[in-house]
């Protein structure tokens, strides 16, 4: 018997996704409102009239758009900590006069197939949390943590004792900082120290097979390829393939088939749409930062492959990684 796979439907087809632009300031001439702010969502699974909302003002258009309605789900959309992005709170009943505030987004189901209570539950899943973490840091945290805990349990125990209850989130944060400071290649080669613990983030192939422990350690490397990775918190762009070594990004790839598009189309895609900073928010895209995340970016067709190590918009320079002649 063959079981049909459940279809994957983008959230925007089932719900209105509305980032709020209502700040906490009061402006003369605007309507008085109660403001549901970041802390309200962060600390409460349900948003009800029992909460003590702050007072603010909003324009007529903002009141119409962002007043909380029954079955809305409010999510945190900005934070310095990747683990604090995408935290949901459910609105069980309409709250006239209460408006969603800045740094939050309203997810309002627009299709009868989507119930707000279910959406709130789904957004707390490990898969969704991993998505936000990868988009915010460029790190595939599940592989990173699994490799370290499996291969260096003693060092992990040392680290864990310093970070009661927050060890995994703090470790990802530490690694992200190391990548930002020293770059991906350095961290893969040398690892890093934290207080009294020292971590290796890659096990290199031993020169020979005479040491079984080194051979076993090498076999525990986690090499992962993620298809259609949505890498941004600011737009809906995705990259065809992203390659990770123990959770650290090393390469990206845009694929084309010569039947419909050429390798030039993949190169153009990198130059126009895979920008290291989001063009609207001017915020950096973690995965695409030079040296500190993915080390190389491939544009590949059926017969040709080109590469670059630095994405810089129209100034990006691609070189052939095959015998083909340069096309850009």
C-alpha positions as CSV (number, residue, x, y, z in Angstrom):
1,X,0.0,0.0,0.0
2,X,1.3,3.5,-0.9
3,X,0.5,6.3,1.4
4,X,0.1,9.7,-0.2
5,X,2.3,12.4,1.4
6,X,0.5,15.3,3.1
7,X,0.8,18.4,0.9
8,X,3.1,21.2,2.1
9,X,1.1,24.5,2.0
10,X,2.9,27.8,2.7
11,X,1.5,29.6,5.8
12,X,0.8,32.7,3.9
13,X,-1.8,30.8,1.9
14,X,-3.7,29.9,5.0
15,X,-3.2,33.0,7.2
16,X,-2.5,36.7,6.9
17,X,1.1,37.4,8.1
18,X,1.2,40.9,9.4
19,X,4.3,42.4,11.1
20,X,3.2,45.2,13.4
21,X,4.5,48.8,13.1
22,X,2.8,50.1,16.2
23,X,5.3,51.4,18.7
24,X,4.9,52.3,22.3
25,X,4.9,56.1,21.9
26,X,1.8,58.2,22.3
27,X,1.1,60.7,19.5
28,X,-1.4,63.5,19.7
29,X,-4.4,63.0,17.3
30,X,-4.1,59.2,17.3
31,X,-6.5,56.7,19.0
32,X,-5.8,55.6,22.5
33,X,-5.2,51.8,22.6
34,X,-3.9,49.1,24.9
35,X,-0.7,47.7,23.5
36,X,0.2,44.0,23.5
37,X,4.0,44.1,23.6
38,X,6.9,41.8,23.3
39,X,7.0,40.8,27.0
40,X,3.3,40.0,27.0
41,X,3.8,37.4,24.2
42,X,7.2,36.2,25.5
43,X,5.8,35.4,29.0
44,X,2.3,34.2,28.2
45,X,1.0,31.4,26.1
46,X,-2.5,33.1,25.9
47,X,-3.3,36.7,25.4
48,X,-6.5,37.6,27.4
49,X,-8.0,40.7,29.0
50,X,-6.6,39.5,32.3
51,X,-3.2,40.9,31.3
52,X,-2.1,44.4,32.3
53,X,-1.4,46.0,28.9
54,X,0.5,49.3,28.5
55,X,-1.3,52.3,27.1
56,X,-0.3,53.9,23.7
57,X,-1.8,55.4,20.6
58,X,-2.2,54.1,17.0
59,X,-3.5,55.4,13.7
60,X,-6.9,54.4,12.4
61,X,-5.3,52.1,9.9
62,X,-3.2,50.5,12.5
63,X,-6.2,49.9,14.8
64,X,-8.1,48.3,11.9
65,X,-5.3,46.0,11.0
66,X,-3.7,45.1,14.3
67,X,-6.6,44.9,16.8
68,X,-6.4,41.4,18.2
69,X,-9.1,39.0,17.0
70,X,-10.2,35.6,18.2
71,X,-7.9,32.8,17.1
72,X,-5.0,35.2,16.2
73,X,-1.5,33.9,16.9
74,X,1.1,36.6,17.9
75,X,4.7,35.7,17.4
76,X,8.0,37.5,18.4
77,X,9.8,38.4,15.2
78,X,12.9,40.2,16.4
79,X,15.5,39.4,19.1
80,X,19.2,39.3,19.7
81,X,18.8,35.7,20.7
82,X,17.8,33.2,18.0
83,X,15.9,31.1,20.6
84,X,13.6,34.1,21.3
85,X,12.4,34.4,17.7
86,X,9.1,32.9,16.7
87,X,7.7,32.5,20.2
88,X,3.9,32.3,19.9
89,X,1.0,33.3,22.0
90,X,-2.6,32.5,21.3
91,X,-5.6,34.9,21.4
92,X,-8.7,32.8,22.3
93,X,-11.2,35.7,22.2
94,X,-11.3,39.0,20.4
95,X,-9.9,41.9,22.4
96,X,-11.4,45.3,21.2
97,X,-9.0,48.1,21.9
98,X,-6.0,45.9,22.2
99,X,-3.4,46.3,19.4
100,X,-0.4,44.2,18.5
101,X,2.8,46.1,19.1
102,X,6.2,46.5,17.5
103,X,8.7,43.6,17.3
104,X,5.7,41.3,16.9
105,X,3.7,39.8,14.0
106,X,0.0,38.8,13.8
107,X,-0.8,35.5,12.2
108,X,-4.5,35.6,11.4
109,X,-6.0,32.4,9.9
110,X,-7.8,33.1,6.6
111,X,-8.7,29.6,5.7
112,X,-11.1,27.3,7.5
113,X,-8.5,24.5,7.3
114,X,-6.3,26.3,9.8
115,X,-7.3,26.7,13.4
116,X,-5.4,29.3,15.5
117,X,-5.0,26.9,18.4
118,X,-3.4,24.3,16.2
119,X,-1.1,26.9,14.7
120,X,0.0,28.0,18.1
121,X,0.8,24.4,19.0
122,X,2.6,23.8,15.7
123,X,4.8,26.8,16.2
124,X,6.2,25.4,19.4
125,X,7.5,22.2,17.6
126,X,11.2,21.4,17.4
127,X,11.1,21.6,13.7
128,X,9.8,25.2,13.7
129,X,12.3,26.2,16.4
130,X,15.1,24.7,14.3
131,X,13.9,26.7,11.3
132,X,14.1,30.0,13.2
133,X,17.4,29.2,14.7
134,X,19.0,28.3,11.4
135,X,17.6,31.4,9.7
136,X,18.9,33.6,12.6
137,X,22.3,32.1,13.0
138,X,23.1,30.2,9.8
139,X,23.8,27.2,12.1
140,X,22.0,23.8,11.9
141,X,21.8,23.5,15.7
142,X,20.5,19.9,15.8
143,X,23.7,18.5,14.1
144,X,26.0,20.8,16.0
145,X,24.7,19.7,19.4
146,X,24.4,16.1,18.5
147,X,28.0,15.9,17.3
148,X,29.4,17.6,20.4
149,X,27.3,15.7,22.9
150,X,28.2,12.4,21.1
151,X,31.9,12.9,20.7
152,X,32.8,15.1,23.7
153,X,30.6,14.2,26.6
154,X,33.1,15.2,29.2
155,X,33.6,18.7,27.8
156,X,29.8,19.0,27.3
157,X,29.3,18.2,31.0
158,X,31.7,20.9,32.0
159,X,29.9,23.4,29.8
160,X,26.5,22.3,31.0
161,X,27.3,23.0,34.6
162,X,27.8,26.7,33.9
163,X,24.6,27.2,32.0
164,X,21.8,25.6,34.1
165,X,18.8,24.9,31.9
166,X,20.1,27.0,28.9
167,X,23.1,25.0,27.9
168,X,22.0,24.1,24.3
169,X,20.8,27.6,23.5
170,X,23.9,29.1,25.0
171,X,26.2,26.7,23.1
172,X,24.7,27.7,19.8
173,X,25.1,31.4,20.8
174,X,28.8,30.7,21.7
175,X,29.5,29.0,18.4
176,X,27.8,31.8,16.4
177,X,30.0,34.3,18.2
178,X,33.1,32.3,17.4
179,X,32.1,32.2,13.7
180,X,31.5,35.9,13.7
181,X,34.9,36.6,15.3
182,X,37.2,34.0,13.7
183,X,35.3,32.6,10.6
184,X,34.0,29.2,9.7
185,X,37.3,27.7,8.5
186,X,39.1,28.6,11.7
187,X,36.4,27.2,13.9
188,X,36.3,23.9,12.0
189,X,40.1,23.6,12.2
190,X,40.7,24.7,15.8
191,X,37.4,24.6,17.7
192,X,37.1,26.9,20.7
193,X,37.4,27.2,24.5
194,X,34.7,28.2,26.9
195,X,35.7,28.6,30.6
196,X,37.2,25.1,31.4
197,X,35.9,23.2,28.4
198,X,37.5,22.9,24.9
199,X,35.5,21.8,21.9
200,X,36.4,20.4,18.5
201,X,33.7,21.0,15.9
202,X,35.1,18.7,13.2
203,X,37.0,15.4,13.2
204,X,39.5,15.3,10.4
205,X,40.4,12.1,8.6
206,X,43.3,10.4,10.3
207,X,46.5,9.8,8.4
208,X,46.1,6.1,8.7
209,X,43.7,3.5,10.2
210,X,46.0,2.2,13.0
211,X,44.2,4.2,15.7
212,X,40.6,2.8,16.0
213,X,39.4,5.7,18.2
214,X,40.4,8.3,15.6
215,X,38.8,6.3,12.8
216,X,35.6,6.0,14.9
217,X,35.6,9.7,15.7
218,X,36.0,10.6,12.0
219,X,33.0,8.5,11.2
220,X,30.9,10.5,13.6
221,X,31.1,13.7,11.5
222,X,27.6,14.8,10.5
223,X,27.4,15.8,6.9
224,X,24.0,17.3,6.0
225,X,22.4,18.7,2.9
226,X,19.2,20.7,3.3
227,X,17.0,21.4,0.2
228,X,15.2,24.6,-0.3
229,X,16.5,26.2,2.9
230,X,14.7,29.4,3.8
231,X,17.7,31.3,5.2
232,X,16.2,34.7,6.0
233,X,14.1,36.2,8.8
234,X,13.3,39.1,6.5
235,X,12.0,37.6,3.3
236,X,10.9,34.3,1.8
237,X,14.0,33.5,-0.3
238,X,15.3,30.0,-0.2
239,X,18.5,28.4,-1.6
240,X,18.3,25.1,-3.5
241,X,21.0,23.3,-1.5
242,X,23.0,24.2,1.7
243,X,25.8,21.9,2.9
244,X,26.6,21.6,6.6
245,X,29.5,19.9,8.5
246,X,28.4,19.2,12.1
247,X,25.9,22.0,11.8
248,X,28.2,24.6,10.4
249,X,27.4,25.9,6.9
250,X,30.2,25.4,4.4
251,X,28.6,25.8,1.0
252,X,25.4,26.8,-0.9
253,X,24.3,25.8,-4.4
254,X,21.7,27.1,-6.9
255,X,20.8,24.4,-9.4
256,X,19.5,24.9,-13.0
257,X,18.7,22.5,-15.7
258,X,19.9,23.4,-19.2
259,X,16.5,22.4,-20.6
260,X,14.9,25.4,-19.0
261,X,17.6,27.7,-17.6
262,X,21.3,28.0,-17.9
263,X,24.1,28.5,-15.3
264,X,23.9,32.2,-16.1
265,X,20.5,32.2,-14.5
266,X,21.9,30.8,-11.3
267,X,24.7,33.4,-11.3
268,X,22.1,36.1,-11.8
269,X,20.1,34.7,-8.9
270,X,23.0,35.0,-6.6
271,X,23.8,38.5,-7.7
272,X,20.3,39.9,-7.6
273,X,18.4,37.9,-4.9
274,X,21.0,36.3,-2.6
275,X,22.3,39.5,-1.0
276,X,24.4,39.5,2.2
277,X,22.0,42.2,3.6
278,X,18.3,42.2,3.2
279,X,17.6,45.1,0.8
280,X,14.6,46.4,2.8
281,X,15.7,46.0,6.4
282,X,19.4,46.3,5.7
283,X,19.9,43.5,8.2
284,X,22.6,40.9,7.5
285,X,21.7,37.5,6.3
286,X,23.7,35.2,8.6
287,X,24.2,32.3,6.1
288,X,25.6,34.6,3.4
289,X,28.2,36.5,5.4
290,X,31.7,36.3,3.9
291,X,34.1,33.9,5.7
292,X,31.9,33.7,8.8
293,X,29.3,31.2,7.5
294,X,29.1,29.5,4.1
295,X,32.6,29.5,2.6
296,X,31.7,29.0,-1.1
297,X,28.6,29.4,-3.3
298,X,28.1,27.3,-6.4
299,X,26.0,28.1,-9.5
300,X,25.4,24.7,-11.2
301,X,23.6,23.6,-14.4
302,X,23.5,20.2,-16.1
303,X,26.9,20.7,-17.7
304,X,28.6,23.7,-16.0
305,X,29.6,24.8,-12.5
306,X,30.8,28.2,-11.3
307,X,31.8,29.3,-7.8
308,X,32.4,32.4,-5.7
309,X,33.5,32.8,-2.1
310,X,32.0,36.3,-1.5
311,X,28.5,37.5,-2.4
312,X,28.5,41.2,-3.1
313,X,25.4,41.8,-5.3
314,X,26.2,42.9,-8.8
315,X,29.9,43.0,-7.9
316,X,30.0,39.3,-7.2
317,X,32.7,37.5,-9.3
318,X,32.2,33.9,-10.3
319,X,34.9,31.6,-11.5
320,X,34.5,28.3,-13.3
321,X,35.0,25.2,-11.2
322,X,35.0,23.0,-14.3
323,X,36.8,23.2,-17.6
324,X,34.1,25.6,-19.0
325,X,35.0,29.2,-19.9
326,X,33.9,32.0,-17.5
327,X,30.5,33.4,-18.3
328,X,30.3,36.1,-15.6
